[in-house]
Amino acid sequence: MAYAKRTCFDERQRREDKINRERSSSIRSTLTELPRSSVPLRCDMNNRPKNGLYSVTLRDFLQKYSEELGDYYGEDFGQDRYVGDYRYGDTIVFCLVDGGEDHLPADIKKKIRKAGKWRRNKLKHQWSYMNPLNRVHGYIILKDVTNENSPGKTLSISTVCATHFTKKKGIGKHLMDLAKEYAEKMEYNDIILEVANEFADERIESETEEEEGIFQEEEGEEEETDKYYGCWFPDESVMDILGEEFWKKCMRKNKRGIPYFNLEQEYIEYCIWDYLNIETNSESDELWLGTERRIMDEDDPKEWEYGGFWYHKGKRSQERLMKFYEMHGYNEDPKVHTEWCCFSEVPFPTMRLKIL
């Protein structure tokens, strides 16, 4: 995915001043503004599962722990402002959170006691609730990708992650159930997703020139940020922290114990930025045009196309993950990649769950 550092971090103070002046006045709604009742009840504070985790949006989590986050990281997490959801864009992030006492497992406590100072501090940063972000044991990033080519209202699972640094069980299932409940409540027709892997984009050409174009274009669009209002928006330092910490939660280890990641840190940061800054796919009230259709020979695809060599290599590497999605009712549907215009040209296997 093309990614460039956003240039509107400097607009944060201007936005906050704007909301103080105009919050009580009549202001234009964003394209996908949602009522707070749209937040799923599954796994909430009153209906939490046996593992003790409850669901909350990322902004509401940051609102509750803004003081602790500010003290721990020494950055502005909106300690003296309203941080929770004020409006919604096309992206929303739900977290599964432990609001209880520190959860350090017995084996981690033993390692901390035996470790030197550097190793001890690293383990605490990864596991202890001294770092408030460790209260997030899993998260799911959902995005509205409805466009002119999709057959109906379409929700995409951009990322679903159960942190590596937890002993709690059933996190993935709870996140998938949460996504389905949200889709049903918001009357989506389909949920779709891409099965990310480290091989499928191996032959995609470098997009350096395109990224530079995005950077320059966004520099010239500062005035567009006036349409987004909120009480607190993250600065670049906070975005770097959130991007890195949420990316590290996606870490997995192979059979030899070597860590690996299926997603780039920039991609996670990009998704979180879209959510926190109330971004929408369309720059107007018109329906999003989508990406582009993929024209290919289904019987003889090129090695970098859907069904080609790199697609199959990536698919084989994620057979276990695809079975997990199939267990939740998802089935592979190549048309999502070739015709729905929701995703990029990278030939990740695409799967679909029909809701309505």
PEJOWO-V406753 format. One line per field, one symbol per residue. ss: DSSP state (~ for helix, > for strand, _ for the rest). phi: phi as a letter, one per 40 degrees, with the letter a starting at -180 (. if undefined). psi: psi as a letter, one per 20 degrees, with the letter a starting at -180 (. if undefined). A space follows every 50 residues. Layout:
ss->???
phi->???
psi->???
This chain:
ss->_______~~~~~~~~~~~~~~~_____________~~~____________ ___>>>>~~~~~~~_~~~~~~~~_________________>>>>>>>___ _____~~~~~~~~~__~~~~~~~~~~~____~~~~>>>>>>>>>______ ___>>>>>>>>>________~~~~~~~~~~~~~~~____>>>>>>_____ _______~~~~~~~~~~~~__~~~~~~________~~~~~~~~~~~~~__ _>>_____>>____~~~~~~~~~~~~________________________ ________~~~~~~~~~_~~~~~~~~~___>>_~~~~~__________>> >>>>__
phi->.caaccbcdccdcccccccccbdcccbcccdbdbcccccccdgcdcbccc cgcbcaccccccccbccccccccgbcbgdbbcbccbabccbbbbbbbbcc cdbdcdccdcccccccccccccccccbccdcdcccccaabbbacbdacbc cacbbbccababcccabcbgcdccccccccccccccgccabbabccacbc ccbcccbdccccccccccccbccccccbbacabccccccccccccccccc cbbcccgccabcbcdcccccccddccbfcbcccbcccdcgcacbcaccca ccccccgcdccccccccbdcccccccccgcbcadcdccbcfbbcccccdb babcbb
psi->pppqpqjjhiighhghhghhhjhiroqpqrhkpqqhiipqhpkahikqah ijqqqqqgghghghkhgggghgikrokkhkrphrpgrqbipqppqoqojb rqjoqghhhghghiqrgghghgghhhhqjhohiiioiqqpoqpokpaiiq iappppogppppqhmqjqrjggghhhhggggggghjlqhqprrqnqrjhh jhjpqpkghghhhgghghhjkhhhihipqrhpqqahghhgggggghghhi prpahjjpqrpiqqhhgghgghggghjlqqgqiaiqpphadqqoprohhm qrhjrpiaghghggghikggghhgghhjjqqpohhhghhilhraiplqpp qpopg.
